[in-house]
Amino acid sequence: ILLNEGSIQVQGEIAECVQAYMSGTGNRTNGLQYVNSLEEKRTTFIKEIKLEGTEQFSQGLFDVHTKLMLKIKVVVNEFISGSTPYFDLKRNNEVLYRSFASDMDEKLFDGIQPGIYTFTTQLYSPLKKGNYSIDVRLIKITGSLYDEVNDAISFEIEELKYNLMFKSYWHKRPGVIGFVNNWHKEVQE
């Protein structure tokens, strides 16, 4: 196992780990993308993780209203069953929420044939101002892991476009997520 600041960077044979260490493979091309550049012989592994926004103000900086898409590329070398990818969204290292690909597709547990798959999901929006990171895992239904990448993505949310003083997600409001409920107004005559 090759660790980088407490996160597993490479898990495999000793030669693979040494090669990754000697080549300086940090796997992160920037804070918004993780790429596993090694040829893996494991049953399944996470090949790439990428965060894309509808609008980006500088490297890794988004507005609270930006729609963010998380893409997770998984390589399956042998048929697997009872498995799903998931992610933890963290703000200042506190887990805000966890989302499983199987939440909307329970057929994933029936099995995944060999191939390369990209799982895409939109993050909850709006996110409050702060520093965020994302952990990604490929888990077996038994609770053990095929693969994990801690702090794979890191980014910052700022209040860049509008005055949010009267919004539930203004950074000075209590709570870690400002949830926007549907409100209806009824006129009484």
Summary of the structure (lengths in Angstrom):
residues: 189
radius of gyration: 19.0
end to end distance: 70.4
largest distance: 78.2
contacts: 507
relative contact order: 0.19
helix: 10%
strand: 46%
